[in-house]
Every structure is written in structure tokens, then in C-alpha cells.
Amino acid sequence: MQLDLNLLTALDALLEEGSVAGAAARLHVTSPAMSRSLGRIRKATGDQILVRTGRSMVPTTRALAMRAKVHALVQQAHQLLSAQQELDLAALDRVFTVRWHDALTAACGTALTSAVHHQAPGVRLRLSAEPGRDDAELRRGEVDLESSSSAPTLPHIRHRLVGSDRLVVAVRPGHPLTAGPLSLERYAAAEHLTVSRRGNLRDPIDDALTTHGLERRVVAAGPTAAFALQLALDTDLVVTLPDAVTRTARKRLGLATMPPPLPLPDIPLYLLWHQRYDNDRAHTWLRELATDTVQALFTPPTASQHPLTNRTGKDGYARGEDCGS
């Protein structure tokens, strides 16, 4: 039997997407063409590969067993057949979509855009709003790099820990809480606002207060950190939010900042991407540049050493940890 190696690419897409339509969209072919490829794969393997359960399709036991090996074979084939050339940033013509939390975009978006344009003028950057976790968009390649406060659980999503941010309390200048030490009781008695895209009026701070037998009154929830900071400036509301990613905005607004009067865990900051980009040199350059940009929030560079304008992808710069889930 003559084996069509193109079926490996189709099989890899089918196993990762879990649907004929998704695999077809990923490989830019029609659904009928992908259905025919699935039929040929079933004939070649003697296995159904994907079986319908209700409105969705699930992989068979054999498909699950072969998924990692099939993906590795496809990646090896791409590497073998691709010309391994040095990355020419001056000639690079590509669009990258970066989806970060609004506070991180506000803090680092300008620096990242400037650094990208300085090193690779042909690269266009789309800084996308973060509507919530949607691993499907990473999987489909619609998002190249994403931020998150938690590590992903799916094996095909890679992640890198780039920093950890502490929480601070921000209020308007002259706010009553700025008069004297900020006690736990005074903090809890104030009126608060939360930052939540979904409008949640409760967050882990409330859980921490409960352990001390206290409860705060949250009177508003803002969808973005920028909105919450402006509201704190214009009212007596208190907002507790990450320090590093909001430092510039707080300073620009002239807000007063205090440490919270109770121990609160630091917030980790991860960069996420799909495993298909592990060996993509242009994507590697982007995520290294993004790492340097974000880490500058936590370890500001000296005036004589700026890590963003001289990045070449070579060793010698501090990096976070690369992780596979």
C-alpha cells in the first residue's frame, strides 16, 4: 500500500481540532475535502479515529495513543523540509496578534510596539483586547501571544512565567485612608470597587478578609484597570490592584498608593502561546522581546542598558521559565 504522507498533516489537524470543520479551517481546505481525508485515514489505519457523540466528535482510544507521535512526526517533517535560514528582522513581513490584559497592554504596549517597529519595520502588531480565556483562538493561530495570571492546563499551550506582581491599595489624593496608618478595620470599613470584565463584586480579597472576621462593601465593579483607577480618582472608592502593571497609570493620575493591611498572595504573570510556534524563529523573537518588555516592569533597566532596542534573540538577557503543561 502506498502511503500519502499528506494524510499525516490532516491526521494531526483532526486530532488537535477534534472536528472535520476545525481541521479544514486550520489547513485552509474545504470540509468535504477533509472528510475525504478522514475516510482515507480510517481505511489506512483500520480505526475510526474520530467518532460522533451527540453534536461533537471524540477521538478513539487508538487516536489518543497516537496523537503525540503524529504531531512530533509532522513537526519533524516541517523542520526537515524547511530552509533553515537566519532570521532577517529587517526583511520580516508578518502580522502578530498579542492579546494581553488591559493593564499590561497599557503598561507595556507602547514599549513593545516601539521595540518591534525598531527591530523589524515590516512587522505589524495587533494588540487585541482580552475577552477572557479562549484557548481555541490560540489553537487556531488567531492569537500569537497571550497573557494570563494562571498556567494553562492544556498540553498544547506553552507558557512562560515572566514575573510576579504584588497588590497595592490606590485612592485619590487626600482620601481619609491616607490620614494615619492603614489598619485592617479602616480598610474593610471603606467603600471599594473591583476590577472584573464580568462585573464580579467579589474577589479573593473578600475571602482573605473573611478569615479575619471582616467584610468589606464593594459598591462597583469596573471592566478595566484604567476605568477603576479613574473612578478611584473621582470618588472615595478604594481599589486594590497589581502594582507593577498599574504603576505608570497611578503616577500619571496622581493617586496615592499604600500596601494592603493584610497579607495577600502575589499575582503571577504568564505569557502563553501554542506549541506549533516552539520552533518558529520569528515567533521566538517576538516572545523573547515581549518577555524583556514585561520583565522591565519588575526589574527596570539602568539608563546605560536598555534591553528592548538591542534584542537579537541571542543569549545574555534575563528570561523567564519556558514550560510545557
C-alpha positions in Angstrom: 0.0 0.0 0.0 1.4 3.4 -1.0 1.1 5.9 1.9 0.3 9.5 1.3 2.3 11.5 3.8 -0.1 14.4 3.4 -2.5 12.3 5.5 -0.2 12.8 8.5 -0.8 16.6 8.3 -4.5 16.0 8.0 -4.5 13.5 10.9 -2.5 15.9 13.1 -5.1 18.7 12.4 -8.0 16.3 13.0 -6.7 15.1 16.3 -5.9 18.6 17.6 -9.1 20.3 16.4 -11.4 17.3 17.2 -13.6 18.2 14.3 -13.6 18.0 10.5 -14.7 21.6 10.2 -11.9 22.8 12.5 -9.2 20.8 10.8 -10.4 22.1 7.4 -10.2 25.7 8.6 -6.8 25.2 10.0 -5.4 23.6 6.8 -7.4 26.0 4.5 -9.3 23.2 2.7 -13.0 22.5 2.4 -14.9 20.4 4.8 -15.7 17.8 2.1 -12.0 17.5 1.3 -11.2 17.0 4.9 -14.0 14.4 5.2 -12.4 12.5 2.3 -9.0 12.7 4.0 -10.6 11.3 7.2 -12.1 8.4 5.2 -8.7 7.6 3.7 -7.1 7.8 7.2 -9.7 5.4 8.6 -9.0 3.0 5.7 -5.3 3.2 6.2 -5.3 2.7 10.0 -8.3 0.4 10.3 -9.6 2.7 13.0 -12.4 5.3 13.1 -10.1 7.9 14.6 -13.0 10.3 15.4 -16.4 9.1 16.4 -19.5 11.2 16.8 -21.0 11.7 20.2 -24.1 13.9 20.1 -23.1 17.1 18.3 -19.4 16.7 18.8 -16.7 14.2 17.8 -14.3 12.4 20.2 -11.1 10.6 19.4 -10.9 6.8 19.7 -8.5 5.1 22.1 -6.0 4.5 19.4 -6.2 8.1 18.2 -5.4 9.3 21.7 -2.5 7.0 21.9 -1.0 8.2 18.5 -1.7 11.9 18.9 1.6 13.0 20.4 3.6 10.8 18.0 1.7 12.1 14.9 2.3 15.7 16.0 6.0 15.1 16.5 6.3 13.4 13.1 4.6 16.4 11.4 6.8 18.9 13.2 10.0 16.9 12.3 8.9 16.8 8.6 8.3 20.6 8.6 11.7 21.2 10.1 13.4 18.7 7.7 11.8 20.3 4.6 12.0 24.0 5.7 15.0 26.0 4.8 16.9 26.8 8.0 17.9 30.4 7.4 18.9 33.0 9.9 16.1 35.3 10.9 16.3 38.5 8.9 14.3 41.0 11.0 14.8 43.8 8.5 13.1 41.8 5.9 10.5 40.1 8.1 6.9 40.7 6.9 4.4 39.3 9.3 1.4 40.2 11.5 1.4 39.2 15.1 -1.7 39.3 17.4 -0.9 39.9 21.1 -3.8 39.6 23.5 -2.9 40.9 26.9 -4.8 42.1 30.0 -5.7 45.7 29.6 -3.4 46.9 32.4 -0.5 45.0 30.9 -1.2 46.5 27.5 -1.3 50.0 29.0 1.9 49.4 30.9 3.9 47.6 28.1 2.1 48.1 24.8 4.0 51.3 23.8 7.4 49.8 24.7 6.6 46.5 22.8 5.3 48.3 19.7 8.3 50.6 19.6 10.8 47.8 20.0 9.1 45.7 17.4 9.0 48.5 14.9 12.6 49.4 15.6 13.9 45.9 15.0 11.5 44.7 12.3 9.9 47.6 10.5 7.9 45.2 8.3 6.1 43.5 11.2 2.6 44.7 12.1 1.4 44.2 15.7 -2.2 43.8 16.7 -2.8 44.5 20.4 -6.1 42.7 21.0 -8.4 43.3 23.9 -8.6 40.3 26.3 -12.2 39.0 26.3 -11.4 36.1 28.6 -9.6 32.8 28.3 -10.2 31.3 24.8 -7.6 28.6 24.2 -9.4 27.8 20.9 -8.1 31.1 19.4 -4.5 30.2 20.4 -5.0 26.8 18.9 -6.3 28.2 15.6 -3.5 30.7 15.4 -5.8 33.7 15.7 -3.8 34.8 18.7 0.0 34.5 18.8 0.8 35.5 22.4 -1.5 35.9 25.4 -1.1 36.9 29.0 -2.6 35.1 31.9 -2.5 35.1 35.7 -2.7 31.3 35.7 -0.8 28.5 33.9 -2.8 26.7 31.2 -3.9 23.1 31.7 -4.0 22.0 28.1 -0.9 20.2 26.9 -0.6 22.1 23.5 -0.5 25.5 25.2 3.0 26.5 26.2 3.6 29.1 29.0 6.4 31.1 30.5 6.4 32.7 33.9 7.7 36.3 33.3 7.1 37.9 36.7 5.0 38.2 39.8 3.1 41.3 40.9 2.1 42.4 44.4 -1.2 44.0 45.2 -1.4 47.7 46.3 -4.2 49.9 47.5 -4.9 53.0 45.4 -7.0 56.0 46.5 -7.4 59.7 45.5 -5.1 62.3 47.0 -6.4 63.4 50.4 -8.5 60.3 50.8 -9.4 59.7 54.5 -7.4 56.4 54.4 -4.2 58.4 53.8 -4.5 60.0 57.2 -2.6 57.8 59.6 -1.7 54.1 59.4 -4.0 51.9 57.3 -5.4 49.4 59.7 -7.3 46.3 58.7 -10.5 47.7 60.2 -10.3 51.0 58.4 -9.6 49.3 55.1 -12.6 46.9 55.5 -14.9 49.8 56.5 -14.1 51.8 53.3 -16.2 51.5 50.1 -14.4 49.5 47.5 -14.5 48.7 43.8 -13.3 45.6 42.0 -11.8 45.1 38.5 -13.7 42.5 36.6 -14.6 42.1 33.0 -17.6 40.0 34.1 -18.7 42.5 36.7 -17.9 40.4 39.8 -18.4 42.2 43.0 -16.3 39.7 45.0 -12.7 38.6 44.5 -10.1 36.7 46.6 -9.6 39.8 48.8 -13.0 39.2 50.3 -12.0 35.7 51.1 -8.9 36.9 52.9 -10.9 39.4 54.9 -13.4 36.7 55.9 -10.5 34.8 57.6 -10.1 37.9 59.8 -13.8 38.1 60.6 -14.3 41.2 58.4 -16.3 42.1 55.4 -15.9 45.0 53.0 -18.6 46.8 51.0 -18.0 46.7 47.2 -20.2 49.3 45.5 -19.0 49.0 41.9 -17.1 46.7 39.5 -15.1 48.2 36.7 -14.3 46.3 33.4 -10.7 47.6 33.2 -8.0 48.8 35.4 -7.9 52.1 33.7 -11.6 52.7 34.4 -11.2 51.6 38.1 -8.2 54.0 38.6 -10.2 56.9 37.1 -13.2 56.1 39.3 -10.9 56.0 42.3 -9.6 59.4 41.4 -13.0 60.9 41.1 -14.6 59.3 44.2 -13.8 58.0 47.6 -13.8 54.4 46.4 -10.8 52.2 47.1 -9.3 49.9 44.5 -6.8 47.1 45.2 -4.9 46.0 42.2 -1.5 44.8 40.9 1.4 47.3 41.5 3.8 47.0 38.6 1.3 46.9 35.7 -0.6 50.0 37.0 2.3 52.0 38.4 2.7 54.4 35.5 -1.1 54.9 35.3 -1.3 55.6 39.0 1.5 58.1 38.8 0.0 59.9 35.9 -3.3 60.3 37.7 -1.6 61.3 40.9 -3.2 58.6 43.0 -2.0 57.7 46.5 -0.7 54.2 47.0 -0.5 52.1 50.1 0.4 48.5 50.9 -2.7 46.4 51.9 -3.1 45.9 55.7 -3.3 42.1 55.3 -1.2 39.5 53.6 -2.3 38.8 50.0 -0.6 36.4 47.6 1.4 37.8 44.7 -0.2 37.5 41.2 1.9 35.5 38.7 2.1 36.7 35.2 2.5 34.2 32.3 2.9 34.5 28.6 1.1 31.8 26.6 1.4 30.5 23.0 0.6 27.4 21.0 3.2 24.6 20.7 3.2 25.0 16.9 5.4 28.1 17.4 8.0 26.4 19.5 10.5 26.3 16.6 9.2 29.3 14.7 12.1 31.7 14.8 10.1 34.8 14.2 7.7 33.9 17.0 10.6 33.1 19.2 11.9 36.5 18.6 8.6 38.1 19.5 8.1 36.2 22.7 11.7 36.9 23.8 11.1 40.6 23.1 7.8 40.5 24.9 9.4 38.8 27.9 12.1 41.5 28.1 9.4 44.2 27.8 7.3 42.8 30.6 10.2 42.0 32.9 11.3 45.6 32.7 8.2 46.4 34.8 9.6 44.3 37.6 13.4 45.0 37.1 13.7 48.4 35.5 16.8 48.7 33.3 19.5 51.2 34.1 20.0 54.2 31.8 23.1 52.7 30.3 21.5 49.3 29.4 18.1 49.1 27.7 17.0 45.6 26.9 14.4 46.5 24.3 16.3 48.2 21.5 19.2 45.8 21.1 17.4 42.5 21.2 18.7 40.0 18.7 17.4 36.7 20.1 20.9 35.8 21.4 21.7 34.7 24.9 22.7 37.2 27.6 19.3 38.6 28.7 17.3 37.5 31.7 14.5 35.2 30.8 11.5 33.6 32.5 11.0 29.9 32.6 9.7 28.1 29.4 7.2 25.4 30.4 5.1 22.8 28.7 2.0 21.9 30.6 
